[in-house]
């Protein structure tokens, strides 16, 4: 079991080297921004409930949402188009869920 995990990690690191991306750095960004996304999302919902402008917090939450993919776009080299299509589908689905969640928190607006 341990050998398989090590082999999988070696494979991911090799892919990272092939495409110019540090997979552990990507994962750190992906996981590390979660508290900031939740903070900015909560601030946006609070401002929207108070009928105040929330554009700054919505943009900040959006940047947190795509930050790991921005790193991939900037640092990556020769990433296959299929990966970008898959990431676009995942980001679109994630955005759909975030909007749906925000609407529920705002009382169905």
N, CA, C and O atoms as a printed pandas DataFrame, in Angstrom:
     atom_number atom_name residue_name chain_id  residue_number  x_coord  y_coord  z_coord
0              1         N          UNK        A               1    0.833   -1.197    0.000
1              2        CA          UNK        A               1    0.000    0.000    0.000
2              3         C          UNK        A               1    0.866    1.243    0.000
3              4         O          UNK        A               1    0.618    2.181   -0.758
4              5         N          UNK        A               2    1.884    1.251    0.853
5              6        CA          UNK        A               2    2.761    2.414    0.949
6              7         C          UNK        A               2    3.520    2.616   -0.357
7              8         O          UNK        A               2    3.740    3.749   -0.785
8              9         N          UNK        A               3    3.916    1.517   -0.987
9             10        CA          UNK        A               3    4.637    1.591   -2.253
10            11         C          UNK        A               3    3.769    2.234   -3.328
11            12         O          UNK        A               3    4.254    3.043   -4.118
12            13         N          UNK        A               4    2.488    1.877   -3.359
13            14        CA          UNK        A               4    1.573    2.439   -4.361
14            15         C          UNK        A               4    1.398    3.942   -4.154
15            16         O          UNK        A               4    1.341    4.694   -5.126
16            17         N          UNK        A               5    1.313    4.382   -2.914
17            18        CA          UNK        A               5    1.175    5.812   -2.634
18            19         C          UNK        A               5    2.419    6.553   -3.082
19            20         O          UNK        A               5    2.325    7.630   -3.670
20            21         N          UNK        A               6    3.579    5.988   -2.809
21            22        CA          UNK        A               6    4.837    6.623   -3.210
22            23         C          UNK        A               6    4.947    6.680   -4.727
23            24         O          UNK        A               6    5.399    7.683   -5.280
24            25         N          UNK        A               7    4.538    5.617   -5.397
25            26        CA          UNK        A               7    4.575    5.584   -6.854
26            27         C          UNK        A               7    3.629    6.631   -7.429
27            28         O          UNK        A               7    3.953    7.286   -8.420
28            29         N          UNK        A               8    2.469    6.791   -6.815
29            30        CA          UNK        A               8    1.514    7.800   -7.276
30            31         C          UNK        A               8    2.061    9.209   -7.099
31            32         O          UNK        A               8    1.903   10.056   -7.978
32            33         N          UNK        A               9    2.707    9.461   -5.960
33            34        CA          UNK        A               9    3.304   10.773   -5.718
34            35         C          UNK        A               9    4.422   11.042   -6.714
35            36         O          UNK        A               9    4.536   12.151   -7.236
36            37         N          UNK        A              10    5.246   10.034   -6.981
37            38        CA          UNK        A              10    6.322   10.197   -7.964
38            39         C          UNK        A              10    5.758   10.527   -9.346
39            40         O          UNK        A              10    6.326   11.338  -10.078
40            41         N          UNK        A              11    4.643    9.897   -9.694
41            42        CA          UNK        A              11    4.007   10.150  -10.985
42            43         C          UNK        A              11    3.486   11.583  -11.063
43            44         O          UNK        A              11    3.661   12.248  -12.084
44            45         N          UNK        A              12    2.857   12.059  -10.012
45            46        CA          UNK        A              12    2.336   13.428   -9.977
46            47         C          UNK        A              12    3.486   14.426  -10.057
47            48         O          UNK        A              12    3.394   15.416  -10.783
48            49         N          UNK        A              13    4.559   14.182   -9.327
49            50        CA          UNK        A              13    5.711   15.081   -9.372
50            51         C          UNK        A              13    6.354   15.095  -10.760
51            52         O          UNK        A              13    6.811   16.140  -11.223
52            53         N          UNK        A              14    6.388   13.945  -11.417
53            54        CA          UNK        A              14    6.935   13.878  -12.774
54            55         C          UNK        A              14    6.068   14.677  -13.739
55            56         O          UNK        A              14    6.591   15.369  -14.613
56            57         N          UNK        A              15    4.758   14.589  -13.592
57            58        CA          UNK        A              15    3.866   15.393  -14.440
58            59         C          UNK        A              15    4.073   16.874  -14.187
59            60         O          UNK        A              15    4.065   17.681  -15.117
60            61         N          UNK        A              16    4.257   17.226  -12.929
61            62        CA          UNK        A              16    4.512   18.622  -12.586
62            63         C          UNK        A              16    5.763   19.132  -13.268
63            64         O          UNK        A              16    5.768   20.231  -13.822
64            65         N          UNK        A              17    6.822   18.344  -13.231
65            66        CA          UNK        A              17    8.076   18.738  -13.879
66            67         C          UNK        A              17    7.884   18.838  -15.393
67            68         O          UNK        A              17    8.436   19.736  -16.029
68            69         N          UNK        A              18    7.118   17.938  -15.963
69            70        CA          UNK        A              18    6.888   17.944  -17.415
70            71         C          UNK        A              18    6.161   19.212  -17.860
71            72         O          UNK        A              18    6.449   19.747  -18.930
72            73         N          UNK        A              19    5.226   19.693  -17.049
73            74        CA          UNK        A              19    4.422   20.847  -17.429
74            75         C          UNK        A              19    4.830   22.136  -16.720
75            76         O          UNK        A              19    4.160   23.158  -16.873
76            77         N          UNK        A              20    5.907   22.107  -15.954
77            78        CA          UNK        A              20    6.428   23.315  -15.331
78            79         C          UNK        A              20    5.640   23.803  -14.135
79            80         O          UNK        A              20    5.654   24.993  -13.822
80            81         N          UNK        A              21    4.957   22.899  -13.465
81            82        CA          UNK        A              21    4.118   23.258  -12.322
82            83         C          UNK        A              21    4.587   22.455  -11.103
83            84         O          UNK        A              21    4.929   21.278  -11.220
84            85         N          UNK        A              22    4.599   23.091   -9.955
85            86        CA          UNK        A              22    4.921   22.386   -8.709
86            87         C          UNK        A              22    3.603   21.888   -8.102
87            88         O          UNK        A              22    2.846   22.684   -7.547
88            89         N          UNK        A              23    3.321   20.585   -8.199
89            90        CA          UNK        A              23    2.040   20.064   -7.724
90            91         C          UNK        A              23    1.756   20.350   -6.254
91            92         O          UNK        A              23    0.613   20.613   -5.881
92            93         N          UNK        A              24    2.789   20.298   -5.421
93            94        CA          UNK        A              24    2.565   20.566   -3.996
94            95         C          UNK        A              24    2.237   22.037   -3.762
95            96         O          UNK        A              24    1.445   22.362   -2.878
96            97         N          UNK        A              25    2.841   22.928   -4.548
97            98        CA          UNK        A              25    2.520   24.350   -4.455
98            99         C          UNK        A              25    1.086   24.591   -4.928
99           100         O          UNK        A              25    0.344   25.359   -4.316
100          101         N          UNK        A              26    0.700   23.927   -6.024
101          102        CA          UNK        A              26   -0.671   24.010   -6.526
102          103         C          UNK        A              26   -1.649   23.561   -5.440
103          104         O          UNK        A              26   -2.652   24.227   -5.187
104          105         N          UNK        A              27   -1.351   22.433   -4.803
105          106        CA          UNK        A              27   -2.234   21.910   -3.751
106          107         C          UNK        A              27   -2.277   22.858   -2.556
107          108         O          UNK        A              27   -3.329   23.044   -1.945
108          109         N          UNK        A              28   -1.134   23.458   -2.223
109          110        CA          UNK        A              28   -1.097   24.405   -1.105
110          111         C          UNK        A              28   -1.972   25.625   -1.399
111          112         O          UNK        A              28   -2.690   26.108   -0.522
112          113         N          UNK        A              29   -1.908   26.114   -2.624
113          114        CA          UNK        A              29   -2.779   27.243   -2.999
114          115         C          UNK        A              29   -4.232   26.802   -2.932
115          116         O          UNK        A              29   -5.072   27.481   -2.341
116          117         N          UNK        A              30   -4.517   25.670   -3.537
117          118        CA          UNK        A              30   -5.888   25.160   -3.631
118          119         C          UNK        A              30   -6.524   25.027   -2.246
119          120         O          UNK        A              30   -7.679   25.408   -2.052
120          121         N          UNK        A              31   -5.779   24.493   -1.298
121          122        CA          UNK        A              31   -6.301   24.281    0.048
122          123         C          UNK        A              31   -6.158   25.537    0.906
123          124         O          UNK        A              31   -7.028   25.848    1.719
124          125         N          UNK        A              32   -5.055   26.250    0.715
125          126        CA          UNK        A              32   -4.764   27.411    1.552
126          127         C          UNK        A              32   -5.717   28.575    1.408
127          128         O          UNK        A              32   -5.879   29.359    2.343
128          129         N          UNK        A              33   -6.356   28.707    0.249
129          130        CA          UNK        A              33   -7.261   29.846    0.056
130          131         C          UNK        A              33   -8.681   29.572    0.544
131          132         O          UNK        A              33   -9.519   30.475    0.537
132          133         N          UNK        A              34   -8.958   28.362    0.959
133          134        CA          UNK        A              34  -10.324   28.035    1.397
134          135         C          UNK        A              34  -10.814   28.956    2.514
135          136         O          UNK        A              34  -11.934   29.457    2.421
136          137         N          UNK        A              35  -10.027   29.203    3.567
137          138        CA          UNK        A              35  -10.530   30.113    4.616
138          139         C          UNK        A              35  -10.792   31.525    4.093
139          140         O          UNK        A              35  -11.748   32.180    4.509
140          141         N          UNK        A              36   -9.937   31.990    3.181
141          142        CA          UNK        A              36  -10.127   33.333    2.623
142          143         C          UNK        A              36  -11.373   33.385    1.739
143          144         O          UNK        A              36  -12.127   34.358    1.771
144          145         N          UNK        A              37  -11.582   32.319    0.945
145          146        CA          UNK        A              37  -12.793   32.263    0.130
146          147         C          UNK        A              37  -14.029   32.319    1.020
147          148         O          UNK        A              37  -14.958   33.080    0.750
148          149         N          UNK        A              38  -14.040   31.519    2.072
149          150        CA          UNK        A              38  -15.196   31.502    2.970
150          151         C          UNK        A              38  -15.396   32.858    3.642
151          152         O          UNK        A              38  -16.530   33.309    3.803
152          153         N          UNK        A              39  -14.306   33.509    4.034
153          154        CA          UNK        A              39  -14.398   34.837    4.636
154          155         C          UNK        A              39  -14.993   35.841    3.652
155          156         O          UNK        A              39  -15.941   36.550    3.991
156          157         N          UNK        A              40  -14.450   35.908    2.445
157          158        CA          UNK        A              40  -14.920   36.881    1.464
158          159         C          UNK        A              40  -16.349   36.577    1.019
159          160         O          UNK        A              40  -17.145   37.490    0.799
160          161         N          UNK        A              41  -16.665   35.298    0.891
161          162        CA          UNK        A              41  -18.024   34.909    0.517
162          163         C          UNK        A              41  -19.008   35.335    1.609
163          164         O          UNK        A              41  -20.075   35.875    1.317
164          165         N          UNK        A              42  -18.643   35.090    2.858
165          166        CA          UNK        A              42  -19.495   35.498    3.980
166          167         C          UNK        A              42  -19.670   37.003    4.040
167          168         O          UNK        A              42  -20.772   37.487    4.295
168          169         N          UNK        A              43  -18.598   37.752    3.807
169          170        CA          UNK        A              43  -18.696   39.216    3.803
170          171         C          UNK        A              43  -19.592   39.694    2.659
171          172         O          UNK        A              43  -20.364   40.638    2.825
172          173         N          UNK        A              44  -19.489   39.048    1.509
173          174        CA          UNK        A              44  -20.337   39.425    0.381
174          175         C          UNK        A              44  -21.809   39.172    0.694
175          176         O          UNK        A              44  -22.663   40.018    0.428
176          177         N          UNK        A              45  -22.095   38.013    1.256
177          178        CA          UNK        A              45  -23.488   37.687    1.604
178          179         C          UNK        A              45  -24.017   38.673    2.643
179          180         O          UNK        A              45  -25.152   39.139    2.537
180          181         N          UNK        A              46  -23.201   38.991    3.641
181          182        CA          UNK        A              46  -23.615   39.940    4.680
182          183         C          UNK        A              46  -23.929   41.313    4.073
183          184         O          UNK        A              46  -24.927   41.941    4.425
184          185         N          UNK        A              47  -23.062   41.770    3.156
185          186        CA          UNK        A              47  -23.298   43.082    2.533
186          187         C          UNK        A              47  -24.535   43.044    1.629
187          188         O          UNK        A              47  -25.300   44.008    1.581
188          189         N          UNK        A              48  -24.726   41.945    0.922
189          190        CA          UNK        A              48  -25.906   41.844    0.057
190          191         C          UNK        A              48  -27.186   41.814    0.884
191          192         O          UNK        A              48  -28.191   42.407    0.491
192          193         N          UNK        A              49  -27.160   41.132    2.016
193          194        CA          UNK        A              49  -28.335   41.114    2.896
194          195         C          UNK        A              49  -28.656   42.507    3.413
195          196         O          UNK        A              49  -29.822   42.848    3.610
196          197         N          UNK        A              50  -27.619   43.312    3.632
197          198        CA          UNK        A              50  -27.806   44.678    4.122
198          199         C          UNK        A              50  -28.072   45.650    2.970
199          200         O          UNK        A              50  -28.129   46.861    3.187
200          201         N          UNK        A              51  -28.232   45.137    1.758
201          202        CA          UNK        A              51  -28.482   45.935    0.554
202          203         C          UNK        A              51  -27.361   46.951    0.311
203          204         O          UNK        A              51  -27.609   48.080   -0.113
204          205         N          UNK        A              52  -26.137   46.531    0.587
205          206        CA          UNK        A              52  -24.962   47.371    0.338
206          207         C          UNK        A              52  -24.158   46.749   -0.802
207          208         O          UNK        A              52  -24.280   45.555   -1.076
208          209         N          UNK        A              53  -23.333   47.567   -1.467
209          210        CA          UNK        A              53  -22.504   47.014   -2.551
210          211         C          UNK        A              53  -21.536   45.948   -2.032
211          212         O          UNK        A              53  -20.915   46.116   -0.982
212          213         N          UNK        A              54  -21.417   44.859   -2.777
213          214        CA          UNK        A              54  -20.556   43.755   -2.354
214          215         C          UNK        A              54  -19.574   43.354   -3.444
215          216         O          UNK        A              54  -18.998   42.268   -3.388
216          217         N          UNK        A              55  -19.377   44.208   -4.427
217          218        CA          UNK        A              55  -18.544   43.849   -5.578
218          219         C          UNK        A              55  -17.124   43.471   -5.155
219          220         O          UNK        A              55  -16.579   42.478   -5.637
220          221         N          UNK        A              56  -16.529   44.248   -4.267
221          222        CA          UNK        A              56  -15.164   43.968   -3.830
222          223         C          UNK        A              56  -15.056   42.567   -3.234
223          224         O          UNK        A              56  -14.123   41.830   -3.554
224          225         N          UNK        A              57  -15.996   42.196   -2.376
225          226        CA          UNK        A              57  -15.938   40.889   -1.722
226          227         C          UNK        A              57  -16.257   39.758   -2.693
227          228         O          UNK        A              57  -15.715   38.659   -2.572
228          229         N          UNK        A              58  -17.130   40.025   -3.649
229          230        CA          UNK        A              58  -17.443   39.010   -4.667
230          231         C          UNK        A              58  -16.219   38.760   -5.549
231          232         O          UNK        A              58  -15.898   37.613   -5.861
232          233         N          UNK        A              59  -15.538   39.836   -5.948
233          234        CA          UNK        A              59  -14.331   39.690   -6.766
234          235         C          UNK        A              59  -13.235   38.971   -5.972
235          236         O          UNK        A              59  -12.554   38.095   -6.505
236          237         N          UNK        A              60  -13.067   39.339   -4.705
237          238        CA          UNK        A              60  -12.052   38.685   -3.869
238          239         C          UNK        A              60  -12.349   37.194   -3.724
239          240         O          UNK        A              60  -11.439   36.371   -3.818
240          241         N          UNK        A              61  -13.611   36.841   -3.497
241          242        CA          UNK        A              61  -13.980   35.426   -3.390
242          243         C          UNK        A              61  -13.739   34.716   -4.723
243          244         O          UNK        A              61  -13.265   33.580   -4.746
244          245         N          UNK        A              62  -14.060   35.373   -5.816
245          246        CA          UNK        A              62  -13.834   34.787   -7.138
246          247         C          UNK        A              62  -12.358   34.549   -7.412
247          248         O          UNK        A              62  -11.989   33.516   -7.971
248          249         N          UNK        A              63  -11.519   35.489   -7.025
249          250        CA          UNK        A              63  -10.077   35.298   -7.202
250          251         C          UNK        A              63   -9.562   34.143   -6.357
251          252         O          UNK        A              63   -8.702   33.381   -6.799
252          253         N          UNK        A              64  -10.077   34.014   -5.161
253          254        CA          UNK        A              64   -9.703   32.866   -4.326
254          255         C          UNK        A              64  -10.149   31.566   -4.989
255          256         O          UNK        A              64   -9.429   30.567   -4.974
256          257         N          UNK        A              65  -11.332   31.595   -5.562
257          258        CA          UNK        A              65  -11.922   30.415   -6.184
258          259         C          UNK        A              65  -11.060   29.896   -7.337
259          260         O          UNK        A              65  -10.953   28.685   -7.533
260          261         N          UNK        A              66  -10.445   30.807   -8.101
261          262        CA          UNK        A              66   -9.680   30.406   -9.286
262          263         C          UNK        A              66   -8.170   30.552   -9.101
263          264         O          UNK        A              66   -7.419   30.362  -10.058
264          265         N          UNK        A              67   -7.709   30.882   -7.903
265          266        CA          UNK        A              67   -6.289   31.188   -7.705
266          267         C          UNK        A              67   -5.361   30.040   -8.098
267          268         O          UNK        A              67   -4.327   30.286   -8.719
268          269         N          UNK        A              68   -5.690   28.826   -7.765
269          270        CA          UNK        A              68   -4.826   27.699   -8.125
270          271         C          UNK        A              68   -4.767   27.541   -9.642
271          272         O          UNK        A              68   -3.717   27.201  -10.188
272          273         N          UNK        A              69   -5.879   27.781  -10.322
273          274        CA          UNK        A              69   -5.899   27.663  -11.783
274          275         C          UNK        A              69   -5.154   28.823  -12.431
275          276         O          UNK        A              69   -4.573   28.667  -13.505
276          277         N          UNK        A              70   -5.169   29.985  -11.783
277          278        CA          UNK        A              70   -4.364   31.098  -12.282
278          279         C          UNK        A              70   -2.884   30.747  -12.204
279          280         O          UNK        A              70   -2.123   31.039  -13.126
280          281         N          UNK        A              71   -2.478   30.120  -11.104
281          282        CA          UNK        A              71   -1.097   29.655  -10.989
282          283         C          UNK        A              71   -0.775   28.679  -12.114
283          284         O          UNK        A              71    0.290   28.766  -12.725
284          285         N          UNK        A              72   -1.673   27.765  -12.387
285          286        CA          UNK        A              72   -1.475   26.794  -13.455
286          287         C          UNK        A              72   -1.341   27.500  -14.803
287          288         O          UNK        A              72   -0.503   27.118  -15.619
288          289         N          UNK        A              73   -2.156   28.519  -15.041
289          290        CA          UNK        A              73   -2.106   29.252  -16.310
290          291         C          UNK        A              73   -0.801   30.033  -16.457
291          292         O          UNK        A              73   -0.249   30.120  -17.554
292          293         N          UNK        A              74   -0.311   30.599  -15.360
293          294        CA          UNK        A              74    0.908   31.407  -15.415
294          295         C          UNK        A              74    2.161   30.528  -15.458
295          296         O          UNK        A              74    3.059   30.780  -16.261
296          297         N          UNK        A              75    2.233   29.518  -14.619
297          298        CA          UNK        A              75    3.449   28.716  -14.495
298          299         C          UNK        A              75    3.505   27.543  -15.474
299          300         O          UNK        A              75    4.589   27.098  -15.850
300          301         N          UNK        A              76    2.349   27.049  -15.881
301          302        CA          UNK        A              76    2.313   25.845  -16.707
302          303         C          UNK        A              76    2.786   26.074  -18.130
303          304         O          UNK        A              76    2.630   27.159  -18.691
304          305         N          UNK        A              77    3.375   25.016  -18.708
305          306        CA          UNK        A              77    3.830   25.041  -20.095
306          307         C          UNK        A              77    3.278   23.814  -20.807
307          308         O          UNK        A              77    3.429   22.691  -20.327
308          309         N          UNK        A              78    2.648   24.025  -21.932
309          310        CA          UNK        A              78    2.198   22.909  -22.752
310          311         C          UNK        A              78    1.118   22.046  -22.119
311          312         O          UNK        A              78    1.066   20.842  -22.368
312          313         N          UNK        A              79    0.274   22.633  -21.322
313          314        CA          UNK        A              79   -0.793   21.868  -20.677
314          315         C          UNK        A              79   -1.845   21.524  -21.740
315          316         O          UNK        A              79   -2.301   22.408  -22.466
316          317         N          UNK        A              80   -2.225   20.262  -21.834
317          318        CA          UNK        A              80   -3.162   19.833  -22.873
318          319         C          UNK        A              80   -4.514   20.567  -22.794
319          320         O          UNK        A              80   -4.987   20.916  -21.713
320          321         N          UNK        A              81   -5.105   20.783  -23.948
321          322        CA          UNK        A              81   -6.386   21.488  -24.031
322          323         C          UNK        A              81   -7.472   20.761  -23.240
323          324         O          UNK        A              81   -8.351   21.399  -22.661
324          325         N          UNK        A              82   -7.414   19.443  -23.215
325          326        CA          UNK        A              82   -8.416   18.670  -22.484
326          327         C          UNK        A              82   -8.396   19.011  -20.987
327          328         O          UNK        A              82   -9.442   19.017  -20.337
328          329         N          UNK        A              83   -7.227   19.288  -20.454
329          330        CA          UNK        A              83   -7.123   19.681  -19.042
330          331         C          UNK        A              83   -7.853   21.001  -18.826
331          332         O          UNK        A              83   -8.574   21.159  -17.840
332          333         N          UNK        A              84   -7.669   21.957  -19.749
333          334        CA          UNK        A              84   -8.342   23.253  -19.618
334          335         C          UNK        A              84   -9.856   23.104  -19.738
335          336         O          UNK        A              84  -10.607   23.781  -19.035
336          337         N          UNK        A              85  -10.302   22.221  -20.624
337          338        CA          UNK        A              85  -11.743   21.978  -20.763
338          339         C          UNK        A              85  -12.293   21.393  -19.461
339          340         O          UNK        A              85  -13.334   21.826  -18.967
340          341         N          UNK        A              86  -11.587   20.409  -18.918
341          342        CA          UNK        A              86  -12.017   19.796  -17.660
342          343         C          UNK        A              86  -12.043   20.823  -16.531
343          344         O          UNK        A              86  -12.995   20.857  -15.751
344          345         N          UNK        A              87  -11.010   21.657  -16.436
345          346        CA          UNK        A              87  -10.970   22.685  -15.398
346          347         C          UNK        A              87  -12.085   23.708  -15.589
347          348         O          UNK        A              87  -12.667   24.175  -14.610
348          349         N          UNK        A              88  -12.388   24.058  -16.829
349          350        CA          UNK        A              88  -13.477   25.000  -17.094
350          351         C          UNK        A              88  -14.825   24.412  -16.654
351          352         O          UNK        A              88  -15.657   25.116  -16.082
352          353         N          UNK        A              89  -15.029   23.129  -16.923
353          354        CA          UNK        A              89  -16.264   22.471  -16.498
354          355         C          UNK        A              89  -16.345   22.430  -14.969
355          356         O          UNK        A              89  -17.390   22.726  -14.390
356          357         N          UNK        A              90  -15.245   22.063  -14.327
357          358        CA          UNK        A              90  -15.236   22.015  -12.863
358          359         C          UNK        A              90  -15.442   23.400  -12.249
359          360         O          UNK        A              90  -16.184   23.544  -11.277
360          361         N          UNK        A              91  -14.792   24.411  -12.808
361          362        CA          UNK        A              91  -14.951   25.776  -12.294
362          363         C          UNK        A              91  -16.376   26.267  -12.524
363          364         O          UNK        A              91  -16.954   26.919  -11.654
364          365         N          UNK        A              92  -16.942   25.962  -13.676
365          366        CA          UNK        A              92  -18.326   26.362  -13.959
366          367         C          UNK        A              92  -19.303   25.698  -12.998
367          368         O          UNK        A              92  -20.221   26.344  -12.494
368          369         N          UNK        A              93  -19.107   24.420  -12.749
369          370        CA          UNK        A              93  -19.974   23.704  -11.815
370          371         C          UNK        A              93  -19.813   24.261  -10.401
371          372         O          UNK        A              93  -20.792   24.432   -9.674
372          373         N          UNK        A              94  -18.578   24.539  -10.027
373          374        CA          UNK        A              94  -18.324   25.119   -8.713
374          375         C          UNK        A              94  -18.964   26.488   -8.569
375          376         O          UNK        A              94  -19.565   26.792   -7.538
376          377         N          UNK        A              95  -18.838   27.321   -9.606
377          378        CA          UNK        A              95  -19.448   28.652   -9.576
378          379         C          UNK        A              95  -20.969   28.542   -9.483
379          380         O          UNK        A              95  -21.607   29.301   -8.754
380          381         N          UNK        A              96  -21.541   27.603  -10.218
381          382        CA          UNK        A              96  -22.987   27.379  -10.157
382          383         C          UNK        A              96  -23.413   27.048   -8.730
383          384         O          UNK        A              96  -24.410   27.576   -8.238
384          385         N          UNK        A              97  -22.657   26.176   -8.070
385          386        CA          UNK        A              97  -22.986   25.810   -6.689
386          387         C          UNK        A              97  -22.808   26.970   -5.723
387          388         O          UNK        A              97  -23.586   27.112   -4.779
388          389         N          UNK        A              98  -21.801   27.798   -5.942
389          390        CA          UNK        A              98  -21.586   28.960   -5.077
390          391         C          UNK        A              98  -22.740   29.944   -5.232
391          392         O          UNK        A              98  -23.243   30.470   -4.239
392          393         N          UNK        A              99  -23.158   30.195   -6.457
393          394        CA          UNK        A              99  -24.281   31.108   -6.692
394          395         C          UNK        A              99  -25.554   30.551   -6.074
395          396         O          UNK        A              99  -26.325   31.285   -5.456
396          397         N          UNK        A             100  -25.773   29.253   -6.242
397          398        CA          UNK        A             100  -26.962   28.616   -5.658
398          399         C          UNK        A             100  -26.941   28.730   -4.141
399          400         O          UNK        A             100  -27.967   29.007   -3.519
400          401         N          UNK        A             101  -25.780   28.516   -3.550
401          402        CA          UNK        A             101  -25.644   28.640   -2.101
402          403         C          UNK        A             101  -25.886   30.075   -1.647
403          404         O          UNK        A             101  -26.552   30.308   -0.638
404          405         N          UNK        A             102  -25.349   31.028   -2.389
405          406        CA          UNK        A             102  -25.556   32.442   -2.040
406          407         C          UNK        A             102  -27.031   32.805   -2.112
407          408         O          UNK        A             102  -27.544   33.514   -1.247
408          409         N          UNK        A             103  -27.702   32.327   -3.127
409          410        CA          UNK        A             103  -29.147   32.618   -3.258
410          411         C          UNK        A             103  -29.927   32.041   -2.090
411          412         O          UNK        A             103  -30.854   32.674   -1.586
412          413         N          UNK        A             104  -29.557   30.846   -1.660
413          414        CA          UNK        A             104  -30.230   30.249   -0.504
414          415         C          UNK        A             104  -29.988   31.068    0.755
415          416         O          UNK        A             104  -30.902   31.280    1.553
416          417         N          UNK        A             105  -28.750   31.528    0.930
417          418        CA          UNK        A             105  -28.415   32.317    2.114
418          419         C          UNK        A             105  -29.092   33.692    2.081
419          420         O          UNK        A             105  -29.345   34.295    3.124
420          421         N          UNK        A             106  -29.377   34.168    0.887
421          422        CA          UNK        A             106  -30.046   35.467    0.756
422          423         C          UNK        A             106  -31.562   35.345    0.762
423          424         O          UNK        A             106  -32.265   36.342    0.594
424          425         N          UNK        A             107  -32.064   34.157    0.952
425          426        CA          UNK        A             107  -33.513   33.967    1.032
426          427         C          UNK        A             107  -34.191   33.831   -0.315
427          428         O          UNK        A             107  -35.338   34.248   -0.476
428          429         N          UNK        A             108  -33.491   33.246   -1.295
429          430        CA          UNK        A             108  -34.108   32.967   -2.580
430          431         C          UNK        A             108  -34.127   34.100   -3.565
431          432         O          UNK        A             108  -34.863   34.041   -4.551
432          433         N          UNK        A             109  -33.339   35.136   -3.335
433          434        CA          UNK        A             109  -33.299   36.238   -4.306
434          435         C          UNK        A             109  -32.752   35.826   -5.612
435          436         O          UNK        A             109  -32.658   36.644   -6.527
